[in-house]
Amino acid sequence: MTTRCKRRDELEDEIKLLKRECILNIDTIQELKKQTVKYRFDSLTMLKGRIDFEDDFTSMFNKGEQFYLIIADINGLKNANIKGYENGDFLILKCVKDLIGCNPCGDKHLYRYGGDEFVILFPFNRGFNSRNFNCPSDEFTIASKASDDFNSSVEMFKSCNELLLKRKAEFYKKNPNNRRET
């Protein structure tokens, strides 16, 4: 074999190797994309999570859209989990179903913010008022605020969360058996 042919064979081998690496990289990139999408959604509820909420919330606020922020916190989830995680999962799914069914007028965006917290962004429309947000369940505590009342999204979220914490304290004071162990 001449030097020229050897070089050509070596180049062809390098090209094959590069193609394999490229295919592996494409496969890796596609798998990473799948994993990213997978982790953007809560695996139990299939709701969007905290990252999407924070992006959507900040975007809506910065665009000057009018909306309500509603935070719902499940009461007694830790006690349900003590009896078995299946009980906790059932409670979470029941609460999600209740939240989806509450005040079905207009669009709402529901997110799983944390283990026992859900957040709803509810654009002003069709005469809905967050004070009228009512769910036929005492399995969660709800706090809401309107975007019109705040100068920043951070201030709005903080105010709504403080109201939620106050209401949770009131709930546990009235219902000591549902008290979370820390």
Buried (B, 14 or more C-beta within 10 A) or exposed (E): EEEEEEEEEEEEEEEEEEEEEEEEEEEEEEEEEEEEEEEEBBEEBEBBBBEBBBEBBBEBBEEEEEBBBBBBBBBBBBBBBEEEEEBBBEBBEEBBEBBBEBBEEEEBBBBBBEEBBBBBBBBBEEEBEBEEBEBEBEBBBBBBBBBEEBEEBEEBBEBBBEBBBEBBEEBBEEEEEBEEEE
